[in-house]
Amino acid sequence: MLNGKKIIVVMPAYNAAKTLAKTVSEIPRGVVDEILLVDDASSDDTVEIANELELTVFLHDANFGYGRNQKTCYKEALGHRADIVVMLHPDYQYSPNLIVPMASMIAYGEYDVVIGSRILGKGALAGGMPRYKFIANRLLTLVQNILMGYKLSEYHTGFRAFRREVIEALPIESNSDDFVFDNQMLAQIIFRGFRVGELSCPTRYFADASSINFSRSVRYGLGVLATSFRYRLHKMGIIPSKLFEGAGADRIHGYYAEVDGRPMKAIGDSVDK
């Protein structure tokens, strides 16, 4: 705990067998109260390794996508009574050593959300980020800062920490089950007026780290632009969007189970966002 806050790390996993143990080994167990891993029907030994590492593991019935994986992560984190939720990819692309400073920025009341930025500092290209992804990141971030009236160094990092109340407030079931989920969630956070802080995070691109290909990157970029325009049009009252309307809704359930086959606990299904 930090300042009396229960900290849970959630890991959305898909074919992470080669990097999971290394990632988990650097999670600061003296501060993190629990680690939850949600496996999106991997074809490798991710679940078996997670069990060996004594993580709390949930398994999707099928490969539903990165966004749906996060929906499960946050549902279970709230069900496990997290005060602060840290989302960390199990592919070792982001440094687990930064969990403590990120969570501290929330635990001591400075921010509601903290993101690990690969752009702050000079490490993105040096860390192996493909040049086309770096350029796309900078251009998309510029467009989003303009359309959303905010100022972040990037909107595309997958390393994030949230105060419980943020997750409870957002209608994330309206978000995509694909990679653009991250961007939609951040847009919702900004729309709701939550305080967002950033922390410089080293970039790690290597053979075993997960990365979407060029065609999926293009689809993601188009989704980011669509999210930004939906935000602006909704903010101006021109075209309402369900991404930004209403409070948190009941979470969907019935598409995953704990790896031992037990049904989901009722408390997880009944939590409102």
C-alpha positions as a Markdown table, in Angstrom:
| # | Residue | x | y | z |
|---|---|---|---|---|
| 1 | Met | 0.0 | 0.0 | 0.0 |
| 2 | Leu | 0.8 | 3.7 | -0.4 |
| 3 | Asn | -0.8 | 6.2 | 2.0 |
| 4 | Gly | -3.3 | 3.5 | 3.0 |
| 5 | Lys | -4.4 | 2.8 | -0.6 |
| 6 | Lys | -4.7 | -0.7 | -2.0 |
| 7 | Ile | -2.7 | -1.1 | -5.2 |
| 8 | Ile | -3.6 | -3.7 | -7.8 |
| 9 | Val | -1.6 | -4.2 | -11.0 |
| 10 | Val | -3.7 | -5.6 | -13.9 |
| 11 | Met | -2.0 | -7.2 | -16.9 |
| 12 | Pro | -3.9 | -7.7 | -20.2 |
| 13 | Ala | -2.1 | -10.7 | -21.7 |
| 14 | Tyr | -2.0 | -12.4 | -25.0 |
| 15 | Asn | 0.8 | -14.8 | -25.9 |
| 16 | Ala | 3.1 | -13.3 | -23.3 |
| 17 | Ala | 4.9 | -16.5 | -22.2 |
| 18 | Lys | 8.4 | -15.3 | -23.2 |
| 19 | Thr | 8.3 | -12.0 | -21.2 |
| 20 | Leu | 5.8 | -12.5 | -18.4 |
| 21 | Ala | 8.2 | -13.8 | -15.8 |
| 22 | Lys | 10.7 | -11.0 | -16.4 |
| 23 | Thr | 8.0 | -8.4 | -16.2 |
| 24 | Val | 6.6 | -9.8 | -12.9 |
| 25 | Ser | 10.0 | -10.1 | -11.4 |
| 26 | Glu | 10.4 | -6.3 | -11.4 |
| 27 | Ile | 7.0 | -5.5 | -10.0 |
| 28 | Pro | 7.6 | -4.0 | -6.5 |
| 29 | Arg | 5.7 | -6.6 | -4.3 |
| 30 | Gly | 6.4 | -4.5 | -1.2 |
| 31 | Val | 4.0 | -1.9 | -2.5 |
| 32 | Val | 1.7 | -3.8 | -4.9 |
| 33 | Asp | -1.0 | -5.7 | -3.0 |
| 34 | Glu | -2.2 | -8.0 | -5.8 |
| 35 | Ile | -1.5 | -8.8 | -9.5 |
| 36 | Leu | -4.3 | -9.8 | -11.8 |
| 37 | Leu | -3.7 | -11.3 | -15.2 |
| 38 | Val | -6.4 | -11.6 | -17.8 |
| 39 | Asp | -5.5 | -13.9 | -20.7 |
| 40 | Asp | -7.3 | -13.4 | -24.0 |
| 41 | Ala | -7.2 | -17.0 | -25.1 |
| 42 | Ser | -3.5 | -17.2 | -25.7 |
| 43 | Ser | -2.1 | -20.1 | -27.8 |
| 44 | Asp | 1.2 | -20.3 | -25.8 |
| 45 | Asp | 1.9 | -21.1 | -22.1 |
| 46 | Thr | 0.9 | -17.7 | -20.7 |
| 47 | Val | -1.7 | -19.1 | -18.3 |
| 48 | Glu | 0.6 | -21.9 | -17.1 |
| 49 | Ile | 3.4 | -19.5 | -16.3 |
| 50 | Ala | 1.1 | -17.0 | -14.6 |
| 51 | Asn | -0.1 | -19.9 | -12.4 |
| 52 | Glu | 3.5 | -20.8 | -11.5 |
| 53 | Leu | 4.1 | -17.1 | -10.6 |
| 54 | Glu | 1.0 | -17.3 | -8.3 |
| 55 | Leu | -0.9 | -14.5 | -10.0 |
| 56 | Thr | -4.6 | -14.3 | -9.9 |
| 57 | Val | -5.6 | -15.4 | -13.4 |
| 58 | Phe | -8.7 | -15.0 | -15.5 |
| 59 | Leu | -9.2 | -16.6 | -18.9 |
| 60 | His | -11.4 | -15.4 | -21.8 |
| 61 | Asp | -13.5 | -18.0 | -23.6 |
| 62 | Ala | -12.1 | -16.7 | -26.9 |
| 63 | Asn | -9.8 | -14.0 | -28.3 |
| 64 | Phe | -12.0 | -11.0 | -27.9 |
| 65 | Gly | -9.4 | -8.3 | -28.3 |
| 66 | Tyr | -7.2 | -5.9 | -26.3 |
| 67 | Gly | -10.0 | -3.5 | -25.4 |
| 68 | Arg | -12.2 | -6.3 | -24.0 |
| 69 | Asn | -9.2 | -7.6 | -22.1 |
| 70 | Gln | -8.9 | -4.3 | -20.3 |
| 71 | Lys | -12.6 | -4.2 | -19.5 |
| 72 | Thr | -12.2 | -7.5 | -17.7 |
| 73 | Cys | -9.0 | -6.2 | -16.0 |
| 74 | Tyr | -10.8 | -3.2 | -14.5 |
| 75 | Lys | -13.9 | -5.1 | -13.6 |
| 76 | Glu | -11.9 | -7.5 | -11.6 |
| 77 | Ala | -9.7 | -4.9 | -10.0 |
| 78 | Leu | -12.7 | -3.1 | -8.7 |
| 79 | Gly | -14.2 | -6.4 | -7.5 |
| 80 | His | -10.9 | -7.0 | -5.6 |
| 81 | Arg | -11.4 | -3.6 | -3.9 |
| 82 | Ala | -8.5 | -1.7 | -5.5 |
| 83 | Asp | -8.0 | 1.9 | -4.6 |
| 84 | Ile | -5.4 | 2.4 | -7.3 |
| 85 | Val | -5.3 | 0.3 | -10.5 |
| 86 | Val | -2.1 | 0.2 | -12.5 |
| 87 | Met | -2.3 | -1.3 | -16.1 |
| 88 | Leu | 1.0 | -2.9 | -17.1 |
| 89 | His | 1.6 | -4.8 | -20.3 |
| 90 | Pro | 3.2 | -8.2 | -19.6 |
| 91 | Asp | 5.6 | -7.9 | -22.6 |
| 92 | Tyr | 8.3 | -6.0 | -20.7 |
| 93 | Gln | 7.9 | -3.0 | -23.0 |
| 94 | Tyr | 7.3 | -0.7 | -20.0 |
| 95 | Ser | 9.3 | -0.6 | -16.8 |
| 96 | Pro | 7.6 | -2.1 | -13.7 |
| 97 | Asn | 10.0 | 0.0 | -11.6 |
| 98 | Leu | 7.9 | 3.0 | -12.3 |
| 99 | Ile | 4.8 | 1.6 | -10.7 |
| 100 | Val | 5.7 | 3.2 | -7.3 |
| 101 | Pro | 6.1 | 6.8 | -8.6 |
| 102 | Met | 3.0 | 6.5 | -10.8 |
| 103 | Ala | 0.9 | 5.1 | -7.9 |
| 104 | Ser | 2.3 | 7.7 | -5.5 |
| 105 | Met | 1.2 | 10.6 | -7.7 |
| 106 | Ile | -2.4 | 9.3 | -7.2 |
| 107 | Ala | -2.1 | 8.0 | -3.6 |
| 108 | Tyr | -1.1 | 11.4 | -2.3 |
| 109 | Gly | -3.8 | 13.2 | -4.2 |
| 110 | Glu | -1.9 | 15.0 | -6.9 |
| 111 | Tyr | -3.5 | 13.3 | -9.9 |
| 112 | Asp | -6.5 | 11.0 | -10.7 |
| 113 | Val | -4.7 | 9.4 | -13.6 |
| 114 | Val | -1.0 | 9.0 | -14.5 |
| 115 | Ile | 0.4 | 7.8 | -17.8 |
| 116 | Gly | 3.9 | 6.6 | -18.5 |
| 117 | Ser | 5.1 | 8.7 | -21.5 |
| 118 | Arg | 7.6 | 7.3 | -24.0 |
| 119 | Ile | 7.9 | 10.7 | -25.6 |
| 120 | Leu | 9.0 | 12.8 | -22.6 |
| 121 | Gly | 12.8 | 12.8 | -22.7 |
| 122 | Lys | 14.8 | 11.5 | -25.7 |
| 123 | Gly | 14.4 | 7.7 | -25.4 |
| 124 | Ala | 11.6 | 6.8 | -27.9 |
| 125 | Leu | 13.7 | 6.3 | -31.1 |
| 126 | Ala | 16.8 | 5.2 | -29.1 |
| 127 | Gly | 14.6 | 2.6 | -27.4 |
| 128 | Gly | 13.7 | 1.1 | -30.7 |
| 129 | Met | 10.4 | 2.7 | -31.6 |
| 130 | Pro | 10.0 | 2.4 | -35.3 |
| 131 | Arg | 10.4 | 5.7 | -37.0 |
| 132 | Tyr | 6.9 | 5.6 | -38.7 |
| 133 | Lys | 5.3 | 4.9 | -35.3 |
| 134 | Phe | 7.2 | 7.8 | -33.7 |
| 135 | Ile | 6.1 | 10.2 | -36.5 |
| 136 | Ala | 2.5 | 8.9 | -36.3 |
| 137 | Asn | 2.5 | 9.3 | -32.5 |
| 138 | Arg | 3.7 | 12.9 | -32.8 |
| 139 | Leu | 1.2 | 13.9 | -35.5 |
| 140 | Leu | -1.8 | 12.2 | -33.8 |
| 141 | Thr | -0.9 | 13.7 | -30.5 |
| 142 | Leu | -0.7 | 17.2 | -32.1 |
| 143 | Val | -4.2 | 16.7 | -33.6 |
| 144 | Gln | -5.7 | 15.4 | -30.4 |
| 145 | Asn | -4.2 | 18.2 | -28.3 |
| 146 | Ile | -5.8 | 20.7 | -30.7 |
| 147 | Leu | -9.2 | 19.0 | -31.0 |
| 148 | Met | -9.5 | 18.1 | -27.3 |
| 149 | Gly | -8.1 | 21.3 | -25.9 |
| 150 | Tyr | -5.6 | 19.5 | -23.7 |
| 151 | Lys | -1.8 | 19.1 | -23.6 |
| 152 | Leu | -0.2 | 15.7 | -23.3 |
| 153 | Ser | 3.1 | 14.5 | -24.6 |
| 154 | Glu | 1.4 | 11.4 | -26.0 |
| 155 | Tyr | -2.0 | 9.7 | -26.0 |
| 156 | His | -0.8 | 6.2 | -27.0 |
| 157 | Thr | 1.1 | 4.7 | -24.1 |
| 158 | Gly | -0.1 | 1.4 | -22.7 |
| 159 | Phe | 1.3 | 2.1 | -19.2 |
| 160 | Arg | -1.4 | 3.8 | -17.0 |
| 161 | Ala | -2.5 | 4.2 | -13.4 |
| 162 | Phe | -6.0 | 5.2 | -12.2 |
| 163 | Arg | -7.8 | 6.2 | -9.1 |
| 164 | Arg | -10.7 | 3.8 | -8.5 |
| 165 | Glu | -13.3 | 6.5 | -8.8 |
| 166 | Val | -12.1 | 7.2 | -12.4 |
| 167 | Ile | -12.8 | 3.7 | -13.6 |
| 168 | Glu | -16.2 | 3.7 | -11.8 |
| 169 | Ala | -17.3 | 6.9 | -13.5 |
| 170 | Leu | -16.4 | 6.0 | -17.2 |
| 171 | Pro | -18.8 | 4.3 | -19.6 |
| 172 | Ile | -16.0 | 2.0 | -20.9 |
| 173 | Glu | -18.4 | -0.7 | -22.1 |
| 174 | Ser | -19.2 | 1.8 | -24.9 |
| 175 | Asn | -15.5 | 1.6 | -26.0 |
| 176 | Ser | -14.0 | -0.6 | -28.7 |
| 177 | Asp | -12.8 | -4.1 | -28.0 |
| 178 | Asp | -9.8 | -3.3 | -30.2 |
| 179 | Phe | -6.6 | -1.3 | -29.6 |
| 180 | Val | -8.3 | 2.1 | -29.9 |
| 181 | Phe | -9.9 | 1.4 | -26.5 |
| 182 | Asp | -6.9 | 3.0 | -24.8 |
| 183 | Asn | -7.4 | 6.2 | -26.7 |
| 184 | Gln | -11.2 | 6.3 | -26.1 |
| 185 | Met | -10.7 | 5.8 | -22.4 |
| 186 | Leu | -8.2 | 8.7 | -22.2 |
| 187 | Ala | -10.6 | 10.9 | -24.2 |
| 188 | Gln | -13.4 | 10.0 | -21.7 |
| 189 | Ile | -11.1 | 10.9 | -18.8 |
| 190 | Ile | -10.3 | 14.3 | -20.2 |
| 191 | Phe | -13.9 | 15.0 | -21.0 |
| 192 | Arg | -14.9 | 14.2 | -17.4 |
| 193 | Gly | -12.3 | 16.7 | -16.1 |
| 194 | Phe | -10.0 | 14.2 | -14.2 |
| 195 | Arg | -6.5 | 15.4 | -13.5 |
| 196 | Val | -3.9 | 13.6 | -15.8 |
| 197 | Gly | -0.2 | 13.5 | -14.9 |
| 198 | Glu | 2.7 | 12.2 | -17.0 |
| 199 | Leu | 5.9 | 10.4 | -16.0 |
| 200 | Ser | 8.8 | 9.8 | -18.4 |
| 201 | Cys | 9.1 | 6.1 | -19.2 |
| 202 | Pro | 11.9 | 4.4 | -21.2 |
| 203 | Thr | 11.0 | 2.8 | -24.5 |
| 204 | Arg | 11.7 | -0.9 | -25.1 |
| 205 | Tyr | 11.1 | -2.4 | -28.5 |
| 206 | Phe | 12.6 | -5.8 | -29.0 |
| 207 | Ala | 11.7 | -9.1 | -30.8 |
| 208 | Asp | 9.5 | -10.6 | -28.0 |
| 209 | Ala | 7.7 | -7.4 | -27.2 |
| 210 | Ser | 4.2 | -7.2 | -28.6 |
| 211 | Ser | 3.6 | -4.7 | -31.4 |
| 212 | Ile | 0.8 | -4.2 | -33.9 |
| 213 | Asn | 1.7 | -4.4 | -37.6 |
| 214 | Phe | 1.5 | -1.5 | -40.1 |
| 215 | Ser | -2.1 | -2.2 | -41.3 |
| 216 | Arg | -3.4 | -2.4 | -37.8 |
| 217 | Ser | -1.5 | 0.7 | -36.9 |
| 218 | Val | -3.3 | 2.5 | -39.7 |
| 219 | Arg | -6.6 | 1.3 | -38.5 |
| 220 | Tyr | -5.7 | 2.4 | -35.0 |
| 221 | Gly | -4.7 | 5.9 | -36.3 |
| 222 | Leu | -8.0 | 6.3 | -38.0 |
| 223 | Gly | -9.8 | 5.3 | -34.9 |
| 224 | Val | -7.8 | 7.9 | -32.9 |
| 225 | Leu | -8.8 | 10.6 | -35.3 |
| 226 | Ala | -12.5 | 9.5 | -35.2 |
| 227 | Thr | -12.3 | 9.6 | -31.4 |
| 228 | Ser | -10.9 | 13.1 | -31.4 |
| 229 | Phe | -13.6 | 14.4 | -33.8 |
| 230 | Arg | -16.3 | 12.7 | -31.8 |
| 231 | Tyr | -15.0 | 14.4 | -28.7 |
| 232 | Arg | -15.0 | 17.8 | -30.3 |
| 233 | Leu | -18.4 | 17.5 | -31.9 |
| 234 | His | -19.9 | 16.2 | -28.7 |
| 235 | Lys | -18.2 | 19.0 | -26.7 |
| 236 | Met | -19.7 | 21.6 | -29.1 |
| 237 | Gly | -23.2 | 20.0 | -28.8 |
| 238 | Ile | -23.3 | 19.3 | -32.5 |
| 239 | Ile | -23.3 | 15.4 | -32.6 |
| 240 | Pro | -23.8 | 13.5 | -29.3 |
| 241 | Ser | -21.6 | 10.5 | -28.8 |
| 242 | Lys | -22.3 | 7.6 | -26.5 |
| 243 | Leu | -18.6 | 7.6 | -25.6 |
| 244 | Phe | -19.1 | 10.7 | -23.5 |
| 245 | Glu | -22.7 | 10.4 | -22.3 |
| 246 | Gly | -24.0 | 9.0 | -19.1 |
| 247 | Ala | -22.4 | 7.5 | -16.0 |
| 248 | Gly | -20.7 | 4.2 | -15.7 |
| 249 | Ala | -23.0 | 1.3 | -16.6 |
| 250 | Asp | -23.2 | -2.3 | -15.5 |
| 251 | Arg | -20.3 | -4.4 | -16.9 |
| 252 | Ile | -20.9 | -7.2 | -19.3 |
| 253 | His | -20.1 | -10.7 | -18.0 |
| 254 | Gly | -20.3 | -14.3 | -18.8 |
| 255 | Tyr | -17.5 | -14.5 | -21.3 |
| 256 | Tyr | -14.6 | -15.5 | -19.0 |
| 257 | Ala | -13.8 | -17.5 | -15.9 |
| 258 | Glu | -11.1 | -18.1 | -13.5 |
| 259 | Val | -8.6 | -20.6 | -14.7 |
| 260 | Asp | -9.7 | -23.2 | -12.2 |
| 261 | Gly | -13.1 | -23.1 | -13.8 |
| 262 | Arg | -15.0 | -21.5 | -10.9 |
| 263 | Pro | -17.6 | -18.9 | -12.0 |
| 264 | Met | -17.0 | -15.2 | -11.5 |
| 265 | Lys | -17.8 | -13.9 | -8.1 |
| 266 | Ala | -21.1 | -12.0 | -7.9 |
| 267 | Ile | -19.3 | -8.9 | -6.5 |
| 268 | Gly | -17.4 | -8.5 | -9.7 |
| 269 | Asp | -20.5 | -8.6 | -11.8 |
| 270 | Ser | -22.4 | -6.1 | -9.7 |
| 271 | Val | -19.9 | -3.3 | -9.5 |
| 272 | Asp | -21.0 | -0.2 | -11.3 |
| 273 | Lys | -18.6 | 1.9 | -13.3 |
